[in-house]
Amino acid sequence: KSPNELVVESWATVTKIPDYQKVAGEILFRRIFELNADALGLFPFAKTYKADDDALYKDPIFTAQSTVVVGTVTTVVDLFESGDMNTLISVLKDLGGKHAEFNFTKVHYDLVGGSLLYTLEKALGDAFTAKVKQSWVSVYDVISQQMMVGAAEAKANSHLTEEEKAEKKAAEAVVSGSYLLTEATANEDKAIAEQNRLIAEQKKKYEQAGTAEEGESSETEKSANEPVVESSTTVSQIPDHQEGAAEAREEEGEDDHEEEEILWV
């Protein structure tokens, strides 16, 4: 079985546990706080408690928070199962962006990842085999990487308006490689391998379309642009670049071009 199939099947077993979100959530957070008591400071509801305080895990606010986290794992697993990787990446980046203010580092993500593996081991027992564990390690690697990317983008875009953020996000979707797993893992999972192939194919088509458009420019126009360090065709579709290019064309008296159709990855 592929890593994705093992992750989906093992999580399906977890969801059969009565009130699994509450049960798994308590195991997960107990482990997090056990490994690093300082993590209590990251959660407003936990600041007044100690890691081994049972009252913390009975606090309604804790229960609400922990069940949301476990519910997010369910959503991610469902997206892996459906093969909707574009939505998966978007969800993970958005989630990472929402956590940007906490300044989470790889150390924090590794802490959560290790605690998730511990939770799975407790919930699955003997069914938590070495292969199942490695499959979850691969999947969590994707989750943490995309969340960290989302957090970094959120910080970089903090000065933009919501409309500008949306425009930039749409443009960057065009140039994103979006490869989800290592080549070795992808080759073990036909769904991931096929998704990566389609991403590469779509990106290649977009780049070829941009190259053809560049070839239509006259020698005079190329000469006028010689002092400028040209960006790649795909990157030039990002709104900030488009605005600058439009102003340059207006100064040169160049006719307006029809807006190029965006190919979505």
C-alpha positions in Angstrom: 0.0 0.0 0.0 1.1 3.6 -0.7 2.0 6.0 2.1 -1.2 7.9 1.4 -3.3 4.8 1.7 -1.7 3.9 5.0 -2.3 7.3 6.4 -5.9 7.3 5.3 -6.6 3.9 6.7 -4.9 4.4 10.0 -6.7 7.7 10.6 -10.0 6.0 9.7 -9.2 3.6 12.6 -8.6 6.6 14.9 -12.0 8.2 14.0 -13.8 5.0 15.1 -12.8 5.7 18.7 -15.8 7.1 20.6 -15.5 10.9 20.8 -12.1 10.6 19.0 -11.5 14.3 18.6 -11.7 14.9 22.4 -9.7 11.7 23.2 -7.0 12.3 20.6 -6.8 16.0 21.4 -6.1 15.4 25.0 -3.4 12.8 24.2 -1.8 15.2 21.7 -1.7 18.2 23.9 -0.7 16.3 27.1 2.3 15.0 25.1 3.2 18.5 23.8 3.1 20.0 27.2 5.0 17.0 28.7 7.8 17.4 26.2 7.9 21.2 26.5 6.1 22.9 29.4 7.0 26.3 27.8 4.5 25.5 25.1 1.8 26.3 27.6 2.6 30.0 27.0 1.6 29.7 23.4 -2.0 29.1 24.4 -3.9 31.8 26.3 -6.2 29.3 27.9 -3.3 27.3 29.3 -1.1 30.0 30.8 -2.6 29.7 34.2 -2.2 25.9 34.3 0.7 23.5 34.8 1.4 20.7 32.3 0.2 17.9 34.6 -2.8 19.8 35.9 -5.9 17.7 35.1 -8.1 20.7 35.3 -6.5 22.0 32.1 -7.7 19.1 30.1 -11.3 19.5 31.5 -11.4 23.2 30.6 -14.1 23.8 28.0 -11.8 26.2 26.1 -9.1 23.6 26.0 -11.6 21.0 24.7 -12.7 23.4 22.0 -9.2 24.1 20.9 -8.0 20.5 20.9 -11.0 19.2 19.0 -10.4 21.9 16.3 -6.8 20.7 15.9 -7.8 17.1 15.6 -10.6 18.1 13.2 -8.0 19.8 11.0 -6.0 16.6 10.8 -9.2 14.9 9.6 -9.6 17.6 6.9 -6.0 17.2 5.7 -6.3 13.4 5.6 -9.6 13.7 3.6 -7.8 16.0 1.1 -5.0 13.6 0.7 -7.5 10.8 0.1 -9.4 12.8 -2.6 -6.1 13.9 -4.3 -7.2 17.5 -4.2 -3.7 18.8 -3.6 -4.2 22.4 -4.7 -6.9 22.8 -2.0 -4.7 21.0 0.5 -1.8 23.4 -0.1 -4.1 26.4 0.1 -5.6 25.1 3.4 -2.2 24.5 4.9 -0.8 27.8 3.9 -3.8 29.7 5.2 -3.5 27.7 8.5 0.2 28.6 8.7 -0.6 32.3 8.0 -3.1 32.4 10.8 -0.3 31.1 13.2 2.3 33.6 11.9 1.8 35.9 14.9 3.0 33.2 17.2 6.4 33.0 15.4 6.4 29.2 15.3 9.8 27.8 14.3 10.7 24.3 12.9 11.3 23.3 16.6 7.6 24.0 17.4 6.4 22.1 14.3 8.7 19.1 15.1 7.3 19.2 18.7 3.7 18.9 17.3 4.8 16.3 14.8 6.4 14.1 17.4 3.4 14.4 19.6 1.1 13.5 16.8 3.1 10.3 16.2 2.8 9.6 19.9 -0.9 10.1 19.7 -1.2 7.7 16.8 0.9 5.1 18.6 -1.4 5.3 21.6 -4.6 5.2 19.5 -3.6 2.4 17.1 -1.5 0.1 19.3 0.0 -2.7 17.3 -1.5 -1.3 14.1 1.0 1.5 14.3 3.7 -0.3 12.3 7.0 1.1 11.2 5.6 1.6 7.7 2.5 3.4 9.0 4.8 5.6 11.1 7.0 6.5 8.2 4.0 7.3 6.1 2.8 9.8 8.7 6.3 11.3 8.9 6.2 11.9 5.2 2.7 13.4 5.3 3.5 15.6 8.3 6.6 16.8 6.5 4.3 18.2 3.8 2.0 19.7 6.3 4.7 21.5 8.3 6.6 22.7 5.2 3.4 24.2 3.7 2.4 25.8 7.0 5.8 27.4 7.4 5.6 28.7 3.8 2.2 30.2 4.6 3.5 31.8 7.8 6.4 33.4 5.9 4.2 34.7 3.2 1.8 36.2 5.8 4.6 38.1 7.4 6.0 39.3 4.1 2.5 40.4 2.9 1.5 42.0 6.2 1.7 45.5 4.7 -0.7 44.7 1.9 -4.5 45.2 1.8 -6.7 42.2 1.7 -7.4 42.8 -2.0 -3.7 43.1 -2.8 -3.1 39.8 -0.9 -5.8 38.0 -2.9 -4.3 39.3 -6.2 -0.8 38.3 -5.2 -2.0 34.9 -4.1 -3.7 34.3 -7.4 -0.7 35.3 -9.4 1.7 33.2 -7.3 -0.5 30.1 -7.8 0.6 30.3 -11.5 4.3 30.1 -10.8 4.2 27.7 -7.9 5.7 24.3 -8.5 3.6 22.8 -5.8 5.4 19.5 -5.7 4.1 17.7 -2.6 6.4 14.8 -1.7 9.9 13.7 -2.5 10.4 12.0 -5.9 10.9 8.6 -4.2 7.7 8.9 -2.2 5.8 10.2 -5.2 6.9 7.3 -7.3 5.4 4.9 -4.7 2.0 6.7 -4.9 0.6 7.0 -8.4 -1.9 9.7 -7.4 0.9 12.0 -6.1 3.1 11.2 -9.1 0.3 12.0 -11.5 -0.5 15.3 -9.7 3.2 16.3 -9.9 3.3 15.4 -13.6 0.2 17.6 -14.3 1.7 20.5 -12.3 5.0 20.3 -14.3 3.1 20.1 -17.6 0.9 23.1 -16.8 3.8 25.1 -15.7 5.7 24.2 -18.9 2.8 25.3 -21.0 2.6 28.6 -19.2 6.3 29.3 -19.6 6.2 28.4 -23.3 3.2 30.8 -23.8 5.2 33.5 -22.1 8.3 32.9 -24.2 6.2 33.1 -27.4 4.8 36.5 -26.3 8.3 37.8 -25.6 9.4 36.8 -29.1 6.8 39.2 -30.6 8.6 42.3 -29.2 10.5 44.4 -31.7 14.3 44.9 -31.6 13.6 48.6 -30.8 11.6 47.6 -27.8 14.3 45.1 -26.7 16.9 47.8 -27.0 14.9 50.2 -24.9 14.7 47.5 -22.2 18.4 46.6 -22.2 19.2 48.6 -19.0 16.5 46.7 -17.1 17.0 43.4 -15.5 14.1 41.4 -16.9 12.2 39.1 -14.7 11.0 35.7 -15.9 7.7 35.7 -17.8 5.8 33.9 -15.1 7.0 36.1 -12.3 6.1 39.2 -14.3 2.4 38.2 -13.9 2.5 39.0 -10.2 0.4 42.2 -9.8 3.2 44.4 -8.5 5.2 43.6 -11.6 2.3 44.1 -14.0 1.7 47.6 -12.6 5.3 48.6 -13.1 5.4 47.1 -16.6 2.1 48.9 -17.5 3.6 52.3 -16.5 6.8 51.6 -18.6 4.7 50.8 -21.7 2.7 54.0 -21.2 5.9 56.1 -21.1 7.1 54.5 -24.3 3.8 55.1 -26.0 3.2 51.5 -26.5 -0.4 50.3 -27.2 -2.2 48.6 -24.5 -2.2 44.8 -24.7 -5.1 42.6 -23.8 -4.7 41.0 -20.4 -3.2 37.6 -20.7 -5.4 34.7 -19.7 -4.1 33.1 -16.5 -3.5 29.4 -16.5 -4.3 28.0 -13.1 -2.1 25.3 -11.6 
